Amino acid sequence: MNQDNPVIILIQIAVPLVLTFLLVYKYIDYLTKTTHFVCPACRSSFKLSKKDFAVALKTGVLNERIVTCPVCGYKGSMPIVKDRS
């Protein structure tokens, strides 16, 4: 078997990348559907879009992100709150 074949090398790189992307997308999709944030300044609850959730910075604390409140404009760390079922 020839390991220098460019097609095999491309498959070995592309398949794991595509699978990783799909798993991350499904995880973010699940989190955006089942969680929300509560602003500490104005106490409003809001959800983020998938894109905004994906780029929200982590703070180092478990289940906490740095996000901007769409109501009052406060930007800071907010915990992720699970929706009630």
C-alpha positions in Angstrom: 0.0 0.0 0.0 1.3 3.4 -1.0 0.9 6.0 1.8 2.2 8.8 -0.4 -1.0 8.9 -2.4 -2.4 12.4 -2.2 -6.0 11.2 -2.2 -5.4 9.0 0.9 -3.7 11.8 2.7 -6.6 14.2 1.9 -9.1 11.7 3.2 -7.1 11.2 6.4 -7.1 14.9 7.0 -10.6 15.9 5.7 -12.7 13.2 7.4 -11.6 14.0 10.9 -12.0 17.7 10.3 -15.5 17.3 9.0 -16.5 15.0 11.8 -15.1 17.4 14.4 -16.9 20.4 12.8 -20.2 18.4 12.8 -19.8 17.4 16.5 -19.1 21.0 17.6 -22.0 22.3 15.5 -24.4 19.8 17.1 -23.1 20.7 20.6 -23.6 24.4 20.0 -27.0 23.8 18.6 -28.0 21.8 21.6 -26.7 24.4 24.0 -28.4 27.3 22.3 -31.7 25.5 22.4 -31.6 24.5 26.0 -29.8 27.4 27.8 -30.0 31.2 28.2 -28.2 34.1 30.0 -29.4 36.5 32.6 -27.9 40.0 32.6 -26.7 41.0 36.1 -27.3 44.7 35.4 -30.9 44.7 34.2 -32.0 41.1 35.0 -33.3 40.4 31.5 -33.1 36.9 30.1 -31.9 36.3 26.6 -30.6 33.6 24.2 -27.6 33.9 21.9 -27.6 32.8 18.3 -25.4 29.8 17.3 -22.8 32.1 15.8 -22.7 34.4 18.9 -22.5 31.5 21.3 -19.6 29.9 19.3 -17.5 33.1 19.5 -18.4 34.0 23.1 -15.2 34.0 25.2 -14.9 31.6 28.1 -13.9 33.1 31.4 -12.2 30.1 32.9 -15.1 29.4 35.2 -17.3 26.4 34.3 -20.4 27.4 32.3 -19.7 31.1 32.1 -19.1 33.3 29.1 -18.4 36.9 28.3 -21.4 38.2 26.4 -23.2 41.5 25.7 -26.8 42.1 26.9 -29.0 43.1 24.0 -31.3 45.1 26.3 -28.9 47.4 28.3 -25.6 46.8 26.5 -23.8 45.5 29.6 -20.8 43.4 28.5 -19.3 41.0 31.1 -19.2 37.5 32.4 -22.6 35.8 32.7 -23.3 32.2 33.7 -25.1 29.9 31.4 -28.5 29.1 32.8 -30.4 25.9 31.8 -34.0 26.5 30.6 -36.8 25.0 32.6 -38.5 22.1 30.9 
